[in-house]
Amino acid sequence: GELLVKAESIRRLLICAALILAAAACEDPIWPDPFPPREIAIILNSTERSITVFPSDSAAGSRTIGLEPTGSPVTIAARGQTAIVPMGFLATVVVVDLGENSVSTVPLPTNSGATGVAFLNDSIAYVANPNLNTVSRINVFSGTHENEIDVGVFPQAVAVAINDSLVFVLNGELDANFQPAREGSISVIDSNLDSVVATISLTGMNPSAAEFWNDRLYVVNSGTFGQGDGSLSVVNPNTLQEIGHHSGFGEFPGDIVISVAAIAHVSSFDYGIAVWDIVGDTFINSPTDPLVVAGQTISSGVGLDGAGRLYTLIPGDCIAPSVAYRVAADTTEAIDTGACPIDIAFTRFGD
């Protein structure tokens, strides 16, 4: 953690030195200190182990913040000026202060496999440990690991119900070869009790991402690799039951975002983006006729900012820096990222 902070300090000094040599003031017009109240986008670059941070209303002035020298991060969550990234095989959570541009770490149990994270409130986040079949409760302000909660087999994503204290943990139910051993499930945690109060059985295999919309939880089931059996489950968070299941989402879908107009975008490394009408229960763009952005038929993640603009992440070869695309009406803008962009989060602070 200290090495990364020192490295960032050196980077800032080098930038300032370059500006001075160019007879410019050592100031950043895009990122003043303190930050203005605005929405911030954060893209997680998996193999580079970094995040790309920029105002959602402009790609100019983006910053790259390093996380850890090792690890395999694939998920990110943000709230206020804090972002949190589980580091995969490195049993650590990285906590980033986006206002101070500083990085700290919280240790997790050995061999946690830390994947999947969501904030409960400003201070508490839940992190899934797929290798241990547990969830860790993290206090991001104190930098402490508070509690362990037993859940289902191979938990890999977390969602928190808005205006509720319930935490929904998606269990992949994978075997030792990372193949679905059975249909997926959701462990429901009462955050006040820090215990599982219900288990929801799913019809789909390998649930990997979820999004709330209009008092429903929509769960993307990635399915079995190579079998093209991706699907979408609909869960009622009040009755704690699966109330719908839709097949046809093709080969290994992995992320979902839903607009205020009830349109779901689902990403896949295999075909790009499928578009689903939540109300009509039908495809607008199926995996065989995907939404194509900037000629790309591959997407490692999707997101929507506060203005309703769609973002799609392009992983490239996961070695060289890549791009994300932001789509608004008839305009498509490329945003430079690090190597292997794989998840995106939005937050707002400075109000």
TAHU-V722903 format. One record per residue. N is the residue number from 1. SS is DSSP state (H for helix, E for strand, C for the rest). Layout:
BEGIN
N;SS / N;SS
END
This chain:
BEGIN
1;C / 2;H / 3;H / 4;H / 5;H / 6;H / 7;H / 8;H / 9;H / 10;H / 11;H / 12;H / 13;H / 14;H / 15;H / 16;H / 17;H / 18;H / 19;H / 20;H / 21;H / 22;C / 23;C / 24;C / 25;C / 26;C / 27;C / 28;C / 29;C / 30;C / 31;C / 32;C / 33;C / 34;C / 35;C / 36;C / 37;C / 38;E / 39;E / 40;E / 41;E / 42;E / 43;E / 44;E / 45;E / 46;C / 47;C / 48;C / 49;C / 50;E / 51;E / 52;E / 53;E / 54;E / 55;E / 56;C / 57;C / 58;C / 59;C / 60;C / 61;C / 62;C / 63;E / 64;E / 65;E / 66;E / 67;C / 68;C / 69;C / 70;C / 71;C / 72;C / 73;C / 74;C / 75;C / 76;C / 77;E / 78;E / 79;E / 80;C / 81;C / 82;E / 83;E / 84;E / 85;E / 86;E / 87;C / 88;C / 89;C / 90;C / 91;C / 92;E / 93;E / 94;E / 95;E / 96;E / 97;E / 98;C / 99;C / 100;C / 101;C / 102;E / 103;E / 104;E / 105;E / 106;E / 107;E / 108;C / 109;C / 110;C / 111;C / 112;C / 113;C / 114;C / 115;C / 116;C / 117;E / 118;E / 119;E / 120;C / 121;C / 122;C / 123;C / 124;E / 125;E / 126;E / 127;E / 128;E / 129;E / 130;C / 131;C / 132;C / 133;C / 134;E / 135;E / 136;E / 137;E / 138;E / 139;E / 140;C / 141;C / 142;C / 143;C / 144;E / 145;E / 146;E / 147;E / 148;E / 149;E / 150;E / 151;C / 152;C / 153;C / 154;C / 155;E / 156;E / 157;E / 158;E / 159;E / 160;E / 161;C / 162;C / 163;C / 164;C / 165;C / 166;E / 167;E / 168;E / 169;E / 170;E / 171;E / 172;C / 173;C / 174;E / 175;C / 176;C / 177;C / 178;C / 179;C / 180;E / 181;C / 182;C / 183;C / 184;C / 185;E / 186;E / 187;E / 188;E / 189;E / 190;E / 191;C / 192;C / 193;C / 194;C / 195;E / 196;E / 197;E / 198;E / 199;E / 200;E / 201;E / 202;C / 203;C / 204;C / 205;C / 206;C / 207;E / 208;E / 209;E / 210;E / 211;E / 212;E / 213;E / 214;C / 215;C / 216;E / 217;E / 218;E / 219;E / 220;E / 221;E / 222;C / 223;C / 224;C / 225;C / 226;C / 227;C / 228;C / 229;C / 230;C / 231;E / 232;E / 233;E / 234;E / 235;E / 236;E / 237;C / 238;C / 239;C / 240;C / 241;E / 242;E / 243;E / 244;E / 245;E / 246;E / 247;C / 248;C / 249;C / 250;C / 251;C / 252;C / 253;E / 254;E / 255;E / 256;E / 257;E / 258;E / 259;C / 260;C / 261;C / 262;C / 263;E / 264;E / 265;E / 266;E / 267;E / 268;E / 269;C / 270;C / 271;C / 272;E / 273;E / 274;E / 275;E / 276;E / 277;E / 278;C / 279;C / 280;C / 281;C / 282;E / 283;E / 284;E / 285;E / 286;C / 287;H / 288;H / 289;H / 290;C / 291;E / 292;C / 293;E / 294;C / 295;C / 296;E / 297;C / 298;C / 299;C / 300;C / 301;E / 302;E / 303;E / 304;E / 305;C / 306;C / 307;C / 308;C / 309;C / 310;E / 311;E / 312;E / 313;E / 314;E / 315;C / 316;C / 317;C / 318;C / 319;C / 320;C / 321;E / 322;E / 323;E / 324;E / 325;E / 326;E / 327;E / 328;E / 329;C / 330;C / 331;E / 332;E / 333;E / 334;E / 335;E / 336;E / 337;E / 338;E / 339;E / 340;C / 341;E / 342;E / 343;E / 344;E / 345;E / 346;E / 347;E / 348;E / 349;E / 350;C / 351;C
END
